[in-house]
Amino acid sequence: MNTMTVTEEARLSTALSANGTPPVAQRWIAAFAVLLPLLAYFDTAASIVSIWDRSETFAHGFVIVPITLWLVWRRRAELALLPVRPCWPALAALLLCGAAWMLAMLGDVLVVRQYAFAVMIPLTVLAVFGTAIARALIFPLAFLLFGVPVGEGLIEPLIGITANFTVDALRLTGIPVLREGNNFSIPSGNWSVVEACSGLRYLISSVTLGCLYAYLTYQTTWRRVLFVVVALALPVFANGLRAYMIVMIGHTSNMTLAVGVDHLIYGWAFFGLVMLLLFWVGSFWREDAPAVPAAPAASAACAKARVASRTPSAPSARIAAAVLGVAACIGVWPAYGWYIERGNASPPSVDVASFAARVPAVPAFTEWQPDFAPASGTLRRFYQVGDRQVGFWLQYYRDGGGGKLISSTNRLAAARSGWSETGVAIRMETIAGRPFTMRETTLLGPGGSRFVVWQWYAIGGNVTTSNYTGKLLQTKQKFLTGSDDGAALMVFSPYDEDPAAAHPALRAFLETHLAAIDAVLAANARQ
C-alpha cells in the first residue's frame, strides 16, 4: 500500500491550498453567500413554508431541502477537489432574477416571487463557487426548485382530462352517462369531478420522485429523460383510471362503497401501487455510477497528480468580492420594494355604495356568491330587468386590503358551496356603442339552479378578462403610480335550459348602468 508520512500530508495540504483547493476559511466565506438570498428574501421563503404547512398537495416541500443537502453531501469528496473560482456573469443573472422578483411583487404574483427566490440560490453558488462546482451540483441545485409550490393552474385542465377519461370509459363499458360540465349521472347515482379528483398531488409526487429516481439510478441522459417523461404521463393516465374504478366500485355496490373517505384511500393505494410498479420496471435498466474516491488524499501519487492538473482557486479577496457582489445584486430589490410600499401604509378607503344609491334594487333571489378573497370594498345588489332577475357583484381591491384581485384561489364556484362550473367561454358584446369583452361562465347549483355569469376586471381604466393581462396591468400601474387598485365585476342571471335566454337581460342591464359603474370606479381611482 502506498501511504504518506505526516510531513508528506502537510506538504500535500499546502500544495492543495496553493494550487487547487482553497483554505477552509475561504470555503466558509463562499458558503455564507448561499444564505444571503434567504436573509434578503426571508418573507418569500416563509410564504413557501406556509404553503407546505397548510396544503397537502405541497407538503412534500418539507423533504426537498434535506434531500438536496444529502445529494450535496454524497459528492463531498469530489467537491473537495474542485477549485473555487467566482463566475462574474452570474451576478448579472442574479440582478435580472431580482428584477423579476420586484416585478412579481408589484404585480402581487406570489409564485413568480417564489421561483425568483429559489433560482437565486443556484445562481449564488455559480457566482461565488464558480462553474466547476456548480456543474458538479447541477441536479441538487435544480432539485431545490421542486420545493416551490406551483401547479394550481393545472387543476382545471386535469379535472377536464379526468372527467373526459371517466365518461368515455363508462360509455365504453356500456353504462349510459348524462354529462353536464364536470358533473355526470349514471343509473346508480350522480358524480362530480372536483379539485380533489384532479390528480395534481399524484402528478407532483410522481414527477418529483421520478426525477430523483432517474438521477440516482441512471447515468445516460436519454434514460433519465425517458423515465421522467413516463413519470409525467403515467399519473395523468392512472388518475383517470382511478376515477373510473371508483365510479365502477360505487356503481356495482349500489353506491355503498367508494362514495366517502374510502374513495380517497382507494386513490392513494392505487397511486402507491402504480409508482411501485414504475420503479420496479425502471430498476431493470439500472446504471451504477462509477466509484468516487472516499477522500482527497487516497494515495500520494494520485493526490500529486490532481495537484499538478488542477486549476488554482481564486484568492480570498476575489471570493470576498464575489460575496459582496451577490449581496448587492440581491439586496437592492427588497430595499427598492420597501421604498415603494412605504407610501401605501395608509391607503384611502374605498366607497362603492354610491352605485347602490343611483340604482334601486330588489330583494336577493339567490344565496350564491363568488368565492373571492375579501376586498377593500364590496357591493352586491339584485335588480329586475323586464321579466328577468339580474344580480350585480363588485369587489374593489386596494393594496392588499384583505386579499388579491387576481388569484388562483378566486373562483366563481367553491366545491364546498354545492355550486360547480359547467362551461366557460369568452364573449364579445357591444355595450353602449363600444365593444366589450367578458368571460361567460355557466353555473349549476343545489336543486338544479342555473346561472349565466358575465365577469371582467377593471384595472387603471382598462378592461380585461385575462388573469395574465390583469397582472401585467396591475404591475404597470403600481410601478408608475404606486397603486395596485383594481376591481372584479360580475353580472348574472338565472336560466332554465338555454343560457342564451339570460343574455338580453344582462345586455340590457349593462346598457343602462355601465356608465354608473364606470363612474364609481373612476371616483375611487387614485391619481
N, C-alpha and C positions, 0 to 999 in steps of 0.2 A: 504493500500500500504506500502511496506517495503522500507523506504527511509533511506539515510545516512546523518549524520551531516557532516559539513565541516571537523571536526577533523578526523572522520572515513574515509572520502575520502582521506585525506592526508596520513593517515596511510596505506590505501589500495594502494595508488600510490607508496609509499615507498616499500611495500611488492612486488608489481608487478615488480619494478625495480630490487629488490634484488633476486627474485626467478624466474622470467619468462621474462617479457617484459623489454628490455634494455632501458636505458635513451634515450631521443630524440637525443642527440648528437651522441650516438653510431649508431643509425639508419641512421643519415645523413652521417656518415663516410662510412657505408656499402653501402648506396645509391650512393655515389660518385664513388664507384668502378664500377658500371654499366656503367658509362660514359667513363671508361678507354678504352674499345675497340673502341669506336667512336673516341677518341682522337688519339689513336695509328694508326688506320686504316682509317683515315679520307678520303683519296683518294679513297679507296674501297667503303666507304659509299657514297661518291659523285658520283661514277660511277653508283651505283644503282639508285640514284635520277635522274641522267641524262637520264637513260633509261626510267624511269617512265615518264619523261617530253617529250621525243621525240617519244615514242611508245604508240599508243592507246591500244595495246594488254596488256601492263603492267601498264596502268595509274591507275589501282586500287591500286597500291602500296602506293599512297598518303594517303589512308584511313587506311592502315594496322596499322601504329603506333598509330593514335588516337583511333582506336578500341581496340588495345592492352592496352593502358592506361586506357580506360574506363572499360575493363574487370578486370584490376587490382583494379581500384577504387571500383568496385562493391564488392570486397572481403576485403575492408579495415578493417571492424570490425573483421573479422576472423584473418587477418594478425596481427592486433594489439595484439592479444592474443598468438601469436606464438613466441617462442624464436629464437634469432639469435645465431646460433652455426656453425661456419665455417666448411666446409667439405673439408679436405685437399686432398683427392684423386682427387677432381675436378681440382686441379692445374695441375696434370699430364695430364688430358684430355685437359685442356687449352693449355698445351705445345704441345701436339700432333696436336691440331687444328691449332696452329700457324705454325707448321711444314708443315701441308697440305697447308696452305696459302702460305708459302715460296716456296714449290714445284710448286704450281699453278702460282706463279709469275715468276719463272724461265721458266716454260713452256708456259707462257702467256695464261693461261686458266682462263678467267675472271670469269666465273660462279662458278668455284671452290673457287676462292678467295672470291667471294661474299658470298657463303654459309659458308665458314670457318669463315668469319667475323660475319655473322648472328648467327651462333651457339655459338660463344664466349659470346654472351650476356646471354643466359640461363645458360651457364657454369659458368659465373661470378656470377650470382645470386646464383647458387648452392654452389660455392666455398666460398662466403662471408656470405650469409644469412643462408645456411645450408639446409638440406634435408626437414625439416618440411615446411618451406616457399616455397622452390622450388616445393615441391609436391602440395601445395595449388595453385600454379601458373602454373602448368604444361601446361594447354591449352593456356593461354595467351602468355606464352613464346614460345610455339611451333607455335602459330599463326603468330609470327613475321616472320617465315620462308616463309610465303606466299608472303612477300614483295620482295623476291629475284626473279628477272626477269629470269625465266627459262622456257623452253618448246619449244624453236625454233627447237630443234631436232625432235619434234613430227610433224612438219609441213608436211614433205613429206609423212610419214605414214598416216596422217589424210587426206591428199589430195587423196591418193590412195583409202582409205576407202570410201570417199565421191564419188569419180568417179565410183567405183565399184557399190555402192548402187544406184547411179543415173542411170547408164546404165542398170543395172538389172531391176530396177523399170520401166524404159521406155519400155524395151522389154516385161515385163510382161503386160504392158498397151497395147501392140500391136503396138508400134511405132518402125520402123526399125532404127537401130543405127549402124553407121560405126565408130569404135573407133581406135585411134592411140595414145597410151600412155594415157595422161590425157586430150586429145582433142577428141571430138566426133562430129559427124554430124548426124542430123535428117532431114527429108524432109523440114522442115521450116527454117533451119539455122544451123550455126556452134556454138559450145560451147566449153569452156575450163575451167577446174577446176584449178584455180590458188591459190596462197597463201592466198588471202583474203577469199577464199571459204573453207579453211581447217577446220574452226570451232575452231581454237585454242583459240580465245578470248572467245567463248562460254564455252569451256571446263574449262579454268582457272577461269572464273567468276563463273561457276556452282560449281566447287569443293570448291572454297574459301567460297562462300555463304553457300554451303551445310554443310561444317564443322562448320561454325559459328552457323548456324541454329540448327544443331544436338546438339551442346554443350549447347545452351541456351534452347532448347525445351525438350530434353530427359535427363534421369538420368541413365538408364541402358545402359551398354556398347553395348549389341547386337543391340539395336535400333539405337544407334548412328552410329555404323559401317554399318548397313544395309542402313541407309539413305545416308551415304557418298558414298557407292557403287552405289546406284541408281543415286546420283548426278554426279557420274563419268561416268556412262554408258549412261545416258539419253541424254546429249548434243551431244554425238557422233551419236546416232541414230537420234536425232532431226535435226542435221545438214545435214545428208543425206536426210532426208525427206524434209527439207527446200530447198536443192538444186534441188531435183526432182520437188517440187511445182513451183519453179521459172522457171525451164525449161518448165514445162507444161503451166504456165501463158504466157510465151513468145511464145510457140508453138500455143496455142489456140487463141492468139491475133494477130497472123501473125507477130510476132517479133516487136510489138509496145509497149508492156508492159514488165517490169522486165528485161530490157536489159541495163539500165543505173544506175544512182544513186538510183532509186526507188527499185532496186533489193537488195541493202544494207538495205534500210528502211524496206522492207518486212522481211528481215532476222532478224533484231533486234526486230521487232514487234512480229514475231513468237517465237523467243527465250524468250522474256519477258513473253509471254503467257504460254509457257512451264514451265518456272520457277515459275510463279504464281500458276499454277496447282500443281506443285510439292510441294510447301509449303502448299497449301491448303489441299491437301491429307495428307501430313505429320502431319498437325495440329490435325487430329483425334486421334492420338496416343500420344498426348502431355502428358508429365510428369512434373509437377511443382516441383521445388526444395523445400526442407524444409526451413522454415523461418530461417534467420540468425539474431542473436542479433544485435540491432541497435547501441549499444555502449558497450565497455568493462565492464562497471560497471552498468548493468541493475538492480542489487539488491545486497545488502551486502552479503547475504548468497551465491548467485550464484558466485559472484566475489571471495569470500573467498575460495569456493570450487575449483575454477580454480587455484588460487594461490597455494593451497596445492598439486594439482596434476601435476602442470606444471614442465617440465624440465627447470632448470635455464638457462638463456642466458650466453654466454661466456663473460669474462671480456673484457674491452675496448682494452687492449693490444693485446689480441688474435685476435680481429676483425681487428685492425690496421695491425697486422702481415699478416692476410689473404689478406688485400687490397694490401700490398706491394708485397706479393707473386703473386697476379694477375698481378700487374704492371710489374713484372719481367718476368713472363711467356709469356705475350703477347707483351712486348716491345722488347724482344731480336730479334725477327724475322724481324721487319721493319729495325732495326739497321743493321742486317746482310745483308738484301737486299740492303740497301744503300751502304754498303761496296762493294758488288759485282758490282752494277751498276755504281759506280764512275769510274771504269776502262773503261766503254763504252761511256764516254761522247763525244768522238770524234772518232767514228769508221772510218776505212779507206773506201774509195769509192769503188764502185763495177764496174767492167768492163766486160760486156758481149758482147761487139761489136766485139771481136776477132773472134767469131764464124762466124759472117757475112763476115769477111774478108777472111775466109777459104773457104766458100761455096757460089758460085754465086747464086743470087736469080732472080726471075721473078716478074712481076707486080702482085699486090694483085688480087685475084679472088673472094673475099668476104669482106663485111664490118663487119662480125661477129667477136666479141672478147669476151672473158670470163669476167664476172662481178666480178673481184677480186679487193681487196684493192690495192692502189698504192704501188709499190715495190721500193726497192733501185736501182734496175736495171731491165730493160725490153727489150726483143728482140722479134720482130715479123717479120717473113720472110715467103716468099712463093717460092715454087720450083716446077719444072717439073720432074716427075719420070715416064719415059716411056710415055705412053699416058694419064697419070693422073696427077692431080694437088694435091700437098701436102702443107699444112701450118704447120709452127713450131712456138710455143709460149713458151717463157721462162721468168719467173718472179723470180728474186733473191731478197730475203728479208734479211735484216740485222738490228738487234737491233731496231725494231720498226720504221725503216726509212720510214714511210708513212702508214704502215698497218701491218696486220698479215698474215703470210703464211697460217695458218690453222684457219679458222673461219667459223661459221655457215652462215655468210653473203657472203662468197665467193662462187659464183655459176657460172656454165657454161652458164646458160641462165637466164637473168633477164626478168621478166614479161613485163616490160616497153619496152623492145627491140623488142618484137614480136617473140622471139625465145622461144622454150619450149623443155624440155627433154622428149623423147618418150621411152627411155629404158636405163637401167644401168646394167652392169654385170662386173665381174672380169675376165680378160682374161690372159691366160698364153701363152707366146711365147718363142721361142728360138732365141735370137738375138746375133750374133757374137759368137756363140758357148756356150752361157750361158743362163740359164733360166731367163726370165724377166716377171714380173707381172705388169699388167696395169689395170686401170679402163676404161672400154669401155662404152661410152655414145653415144647414137644416138640423134641428134637434128633435130627439124623441125622448119623452119623459114619462113619469108614472101615469098609469091609466090611459096610455096611448096619446098623451098630449103631444102636439107637434107645433114647432115654431120655425119661422124663417128669420134669420138674424143677418142684418147688414152691418158690417163693422169696418172701421177705419181709424187711423191715427192722425192727429193734427199736431205738428211739431214746427214751431217757428214760422207759421204761416203756410206750411207745406202739408199736403195730404198724401198719405201712402197706406197701402195695405201690407207692405213687406216689413217683416221684422228686421231684416238686414238693412234695408234702406232707412228704416226708422232709427236704428242705432247710429248709422252714419250721420243722419240729420242731427241727432242729439249731440254727437261728438263735435260736429262742426259748430253747433250753436254754443256749446259750452266753451269751446276753445276761443270763440270770438266774443262772447258776452259773459261767460262765467255761469250761465243758467242752463239747466237741462229740462226746462219746462216742456210738458207735452201732455196730450190728452188721448184717452181711448174712448171712442164714441160708438154707440150701437143703437139701432132702431130694430124693433122686432114685432112680429105679428103672427097670430096662430093661423093654422090651415088644417084642412081635413085630409084631403087626398093629394091634391096637386099644389106644390109650393108656389106656382105661378099665380095662384088665386090671391096670395097676400101681396104681390108686387104693386098693384095700383094704390093700395092704402099706404104702403111705405113710401112710394114715389110722391104721392100727394102730400104726405106729412113733411117730407124734406123740401118740396117745392114751397110750402107755406112757411116753414120755420128755419130753413137753413141759414138765412140772414141773421136771425136772432141767435142761433147757435154760434155763428162766426163772431157776432158782437160780444158774446160772453167770453169767448176765447181771447179776443183782442183786448178786452178790458183787463184780463188777468195777465197778459203777456208783459214781461219786463223788458224795457228798452236798454 
